[in-house]
Structures are given as C-alpha cells and as structure tokens.
Amino acid sequence: MVHGYKGVKFQNWARTYGCCPEMYFQPTSVEEIREVLALARQQNKRVKVVGGGHSPSDIACTDGFMIHMGMMNRVLKVDTEKKQVTVEAGILLADLHPQLDKHGLALSTLGAVSDVTAGGVIGSGTHNTGIKHGILATQVVALTLMMADGTILECSESSNAEVFQAARVHLGCLGVILTVTLQCVPQFHLQETTFPSTLNEVLDNLDSHLKKSEYFRFLWFPHSENVSVIYQDHTTKPPSSSANWFWDYAIGFYLLEFLLWISTFLPGLVGWINRFFFWLLFNGKKENCNLSHKIFTYECRFKQHVQDWAIPREKTKEALLELKAMLEANPKVVAHYPVEVRFTRGDDILLSPCFQRDSCYMNIIMYRPYGKDVPRLDYWLAYETIMKKVGGRPHWAKAHNCTRKDFEKMYPAFQRFCAIREKLDPTGMFLNAYLEKVFY
Ligand SMILES: Cc1cc2nc3c(=O)[nH]c(=O)nc-3n(C[C@H](O)[C@H](O)[C@H](O)COP(=O)(O)OP(=O)(O)OC[C@H]3O[C@@H](n4cnc5c(N)ncnc54)[C@H](O)[C@@H]3O)c2cc1C
C-alpha cells in the first residue's frame, strides 16, 4: 500500500511558487501510482505529478494530491541499433547522461539544466537552440501514460497517434507519464565559441549566423548595444575549458549579486551593471570543448523570474528592436542581463510553442538578489504586449498572463488538444489553478 505524507511543502527551484499539497506521494512502482489515482477518484481529489520542480511558474502546484516521480527513475531499455532509450519518466537528465555515455549515445539537444526529468521537460515544451533542432519533445518516439481511470495507454506514431501528437507536450494534464522513449544520436563533442558583437550586427546577419553555427544563440545586454554571440558546433578537439573561479564566481556571481542587490535601492544602476559586466566578462573570445551534455548545460547560479515566448523566426529583429525602444523610452523600466535569444525548428506537436513554424525564443530575466524580488511588472507587461503583437506563444513552464481566449488564437490545434484532454481526463483530475486558466 502506497504511503502518503501530510504537511509536505512544495517549492519550485527558484522559490518563486509553492504549495501545500493535501497528500504527497513518492510511488516506487506503476501499481502504487494506480493506487494513488484510485484513492483520488474515491475521495474526489485532484492529482498533480511533479518531476524536478524546476518550472518557474505554478504549473506544478496543487492543493490536492501530489505525486513526486523521483523514485521512478530507471533506464528500462537501450536499443543501440535504433539508438533509442526507454526511461521511467521520473529520471533526471543528469542521471541519464552517464548511462547514455556508456553506450556511446547522446541527446541531440538539451535545455540549460539537467536536474529536470524526462516527463517534466516534455510536459512543458523545454527547448534549447539550433534552427535544425526541435524542442526536446521532438526527440520522443514513444511514451506510456496512465489515465485518470488507471488504464495505461501506449502512444507512438503507430499506436494512439492522435494522443501521441498531444502528449509530447502534455502540461501534466493528460495523465501520469510513466515511460518515455527518446531517439538518441551517436555521442558527440561540442566546441563552444563565445565572442562579442552588437545588436545591429547580429540582427542584420541573423541568417548568416544561423547557417554558420548548428547551435547558435545570443545574449543581448539591455540598456546597451552589446551582444555576446555563442556558437556551439561538433568538434573532434579534446576537452578544454576557459572556466575560471575568480571571473566566473567571485566576479560573475558574488560581485554581481551584491551590485544587483544595491541596484534594488538605485535602479538607475542596472544599465551601468549590464555594460560593466559585459566589458568585464564578455568582451573577449572564449572557447570550451567537451561532451555535448557538458556544453549544452551550465550552472544556473541565480534564483530568478523569467518569461520566454516563442515568436515566428522572421519577427526576431522587429521584436527585439521594439523591446529596446521601449526601454529607451521608459528609463524607469529596468532590465537585467541577458535577454537570451534562441532558435528552434517547427514541429507538429499540438501545444508546442513551435507548432508549424520555425521559432525564435526570447527569454527575459529578472534576478532575485539574496532572494529579494525586484519590481518587474512594467517590463513584463511591455514584453508580453510586444510578444503578443508579433504572434508569440508563451513557454508553458514560465510565468505568463494568458488564458484560454489567448491560446485559442495562438494555437490552431487548441480545440483538438482540449477534446483529447476531456476524453482522457473527463473529471479534470489532473487540473490545477494554472491549468484552469489555460482550459477555462
Ligand atoms: C535554472 C533553470 C534553467 C532552465 N533552462 C531551460 C531551458 O534552457 N529551456 C527551457 O525550455 N526551459 C528551461 N527551464 C525550464 C524547465 O526546463 C522546465 O520547467 C521543465 O519542465 C522542468 O522539468 P521538471 O522535471 O522540473 O518539471 P516540473 O517543473 O516538475 O513539471 C513540469 C510539468 O510537467 C508535469 N510533469 C512532470 N512529470 C510528469 C509526469 N511524469 N507525468 C505527468 N506530468 C508530469 C508537471 O505536472 C508540470 O505540469 C529552466 C528552468 C530552470 C529553473
């Protein structure tokens, strides 16, 4: 019999959202998950499944039952011929990488951190960059899902294909994802080259940058023209690193956090901080080489608030210049660095922000120095207005103010997803406050 805990408090990684679930479960088997769902049906409770708890919004919160998938974390099968791996959905990508290394395999793209689960990253449409690469969920070739009534559905292109097209970005609202099969590629090394540029140069030569580097992205430093360009490309060079404790930690973390905290009393300092730290840390060329997962991911040191919308790729220049003009016209609105700009291939997953279009993701950030929230409402609202104007769709894991009316306009297949959700979960067992705004 699965044991449920009372009094557990859940908080997301950034400590920006939390909740007190009525009961908290850590099942170790499919049978135990089925028991939790049976109990929820009996007591008319809602259920929320949580993975790594990294989503910077309340998407993983509930006041009902919470199922933490941390004990469902095994690699079930590695098919070296097809280069596919089947894992339990609660596995952290950080634990999957060494297993793939052993078999000479890797994922072709990853997000910035690996303390996230297979079920979680596909649930929220996690992405990285590279115009030939889709969001992480495009690497899923099959998955199994336990529905609200306890039955298990196997989904792939050839089995329950309609549900599969929905469930690869599932928002946690279709059921409990039990296993995920991922298409891998042969293990590879990446060379990361970082160099300084300007916003005009990058925006005027976007196509050329996208052609030059497989995993191209750039960081814009608001309140300035400064840009740091990051190319990541396959290499056969041996591992090398430009990491340096003094510059990365003493300056890039401790001094920066202190100055950001000072700027909460003197907001006018933020522009200076952005320019000063670009000059200190991003003004030269740097190179790093390593296994792909060690280059794709990096240590995120700051707790933060973020927004990250996907807009049609061809709107990149218009949107960024408008954001820049907005900041110039409103000197009281301050923006921390960086605005991170990434590119992703279009796909056919019903609620993927990249549904049917190649996209540019534009991630804005406001840090929480020493846990202190910095006013961000005006920046957030201005950004959202621009994103909506250029046809953007918000990242599901990151905070946004959109409701069903917005999503109906943004997603051509929204009604199809709703019909599938209502069929798999007719009583709304897997809904929470966040998802009610999406679906009602
Ligand atoms: C420091 C940091 C860096 C990040 N970098 C990136 C980035 O580079 N790119 C990007 O796109 N995002 C990024 N994110 C966001 C992150 O990738 C997503 O929030 C991702 O969903 C986190 O995975 P998780 O396992 O923590 O999911 P959770 O936050 O635990 O859950 C996310 C959703 O999935 C559902 N869910 C999880 N597991 C299951 C399951 N087994 N069955 C059913 N539903 C489930 C939850 O209910 C919830 O709805 C970052 C976040 C942080 C904090």
The ligand as an SDF file (V2000), in Angstrom:
LIG
                    3D

 53 58  0  0  0  0  0  0  0  0999 V2000
   17.7130   27.0770  -13.8880 C   0  0  0  0  0  0  0  0  0  0  0  0
   16.6890   26.7060  -14.9340 C   0  0  0  0  0  0  0  0  0  0  0  0
   17.0770   26.6120  -16.2790 C   0  0  0  0  0  0  0  0  0  0  0  0
   16.1400   26.2890  -17.2500 C   0  0  0  0  0  0  0  0  0  0  0  0
   16.5400   26.2340  -18.5580 N   0  0  0  0  0  0  0  0  0  0  0  0
   15.6100   25.9970  -19.5200 C   0  0  0  0  0  0  0  0  0  0  0  0
   15.9770   25.9620  -20.8950 C   0  0  0  0  0  0  0  0  0  0  0  0
   17.1510   26.1100  -21.2610 O   0  0  0  0  0  0  0  0  0  0  0  0
   14.9930   25.7620  -21.8150 N   0  0  0  0  0  0  0  0  0  0  0  0
   13.6930   25.6000  -21.4540 C   0  0  0  0  0  0  0  0  0  0  0  0
   12.8520   25.4480  -22.3240 O   0  0  0  0  0  0  0  0  0  0  0  0
   13.3330   25.5710  -20.1580 N   0  0  0  0  0  0  0  0  0  0  0  0
   14.2500   25.7700  -19.1980 C   0  0  0  0  0  0  0  0  0  0  0  0
   13.8720   25.7420  -17.8820 N   0  0  0  0  0  0  0  0  0  0  0  0
   12.5180   25.3070  -17.5620 C   0  0  0  0  0  0  0  0  0  0  0  0
   12.4990   23.7890  -17.3560 C   0  0  0  0  0  0  0  0  0  0  0  0
   13.1460   23.1100  -18.3800 O   0  0  0  0  0  0  0  0  0  0  0  0
   11.0690   23.2930  -17.3270 C   0  0  0  0  0  0  0  0  0  0  0  0
   10.4180   23.9370  -16.2860 O   0  0  0  0  0  0  0  0  0  0  0  0
   10.9410   21.7710  -17.1600 C   0  0  0  0  0  0  0  0  0  0  0  0
    9.6200   21.4210  -17.2860 O   0  0  0  0  0  0  0  0  0  0  0  0
   11.4430   21.3430  -15.8230 C   0  0  0  0  0  0  0  0  0  0  0  0
   11.3510   19.9280  -15.6970 O   0  0  0  0  0  0  0  0  0  0  0  0
   10.9120   19.3270  -14.3020 P   0  0  0  0  0  0  0  0  0  0  0  0
   11.1900   17.8840  -14.3300 O   0  0  0  0  0  0  0  0  0  0  0  0
   11.4880   20.1500  -13.2230 O   0  0  0  0  0  0  0  0  0  0  0  0
    9.3410   19.5620  -14.4310 O   0  0  0  0  0  0  0  0  0  0  0  0
    8.3260   20.0920  -13.3170 P   0  0  0  0  0  0  0  0  0  0  0  0
    8.5220   21.5590  -13.1440 O   0  0  0  0  0  0  0  0  0  0  0  0
    8.3890   19.2540  -12.1250 O   0  0  0  0  0  0  0  0  0  0  0  0
    6.9380   19.8400  -14.0870 O   0  0  0  0  0  0  0  0  0  0  0  0
    6.6220   20.4740  -15.2930 C   0  0  0  0  0  0  0  0  0  0  0  0
    5.2500   19.9980  -15.7820 C   0  0  0  0  0  0  0  0  0  0  0  0
    5.3270   18.6370  -16.1580 O   0  0  0  0  0  0  0  0  0  0  0  0
    4.3930   17.8560  -15.3910 C   0  0  0  0  0  0  0  0  0  0  0  0
    5.0070   16.5650  -15.1450 N   0  0  0  0  0  0  0  0  0  0  0  0
    6.2790   16.3080  -14.7380 C   0  0  0  0  0  0  0  0  0  0  0  0
    6.4960   14.9730  -14.7250 N   0  0  0  0  0  0  0  0  0  0  0  0
    5.3400   14.3820  -15.1180 C   0  0  0  0  0  0  0  0  0  0  0  0
    4.9510   13.0490  -15.3190 C   0  0  0  0  0  0  0  0  0  0  0  0
    5.7640   12.0070  -15.1480 N   0  0  0  0  0  0  0  0  0  0  0  0
    3.6630   12.8130  -15.7100 N   0  0  0  0  0  0  0  0  0  0  0  0
    2.8140   13.8200  -15.9040 C   0  0  0  0  0  0  0  0  0  0  0  0
    3.1430   15.1180  -15.7500 N   0  0  0  0  0  0  0  0  0  0  0  0
    4.3940   15.3930  -15.3650 C   0  0  0  0  0  0  0  0  0  0  0  0
    4.1090   18.6680  -14.1540 C   0  0  0  0  0  0  0  0  0  0  0  0
    2.8470   18.3480  -13.6410 O   0  0  0  0  0  0  0  0  0  0  0  0
    4.1560   20.0720  -14.7220 C   0  0  0  0  0  0  0  0  0  0  0  0
    2.9440   20.3520  -15.3560 O   0  0  0  0  0  0  0  0  0  0  0  0
   14.7830   26.0450  -16.8910 C   0  0  0  0  0  0  0  0  0  0  0  0
   14.4120   26.1260  -15.5380 C   0  0  0  0  0  0  0  0  0  0  0  0
   15.3500   26.4560  -14.5770 C   0  0  0  0  0  0  0  0  0  0  0  0
   14.9100   26.5570  -13.1480 C   0  0  0  0  0  0  0  0  0  0  0  0
  1  2  1  0
  2  3  1  0
  2 52  2  0
  3  4  2  0
  4  5  1  0
  4 50  1  0
  5  6  2  0
  6  7  1  0
  6 13  1  0
  7  8  2  0
  7  9  1  0
  9 10  1  0
 10 11  2  0
 10 12  1  0
 12 13  2  0
 13 14  1  0
 14 15  1  0
 14 50  1  0
 15 16  1  0
 16 17  1  0
 16 18  1  0
 18 19  1  0
 18 20  1  0
 20 21  1  0
 20 22  1  0
 22 23  1  0
 23 24  1  0
 24 25  2  0
 24 26  1  0
 24 27  1  0
 27 28  1  0
 28 29  2  0
 28 30  1  0
 28 31  1  0
 31 32  1  0
 32 33  1  0
 33 34  1  0
 33 48  1  0
 34 35  1  0
 35 36  1  0
 35 46  1  0
 36 37  1  0
 36 45  1  0
 37 38  2  0
 38 39  1  0
 39 40  1  0
 39 45  2  0
 40 41  1  0
 40 42  2  0
 42 43  1  0
 43 44  2  0
 44 45  1  0
 46 47  1  0
 46 48  1  0
 48 49  1  0
 50 51  2  0
 51 52  1  0
 52 53  1  0
M  END
$$$$
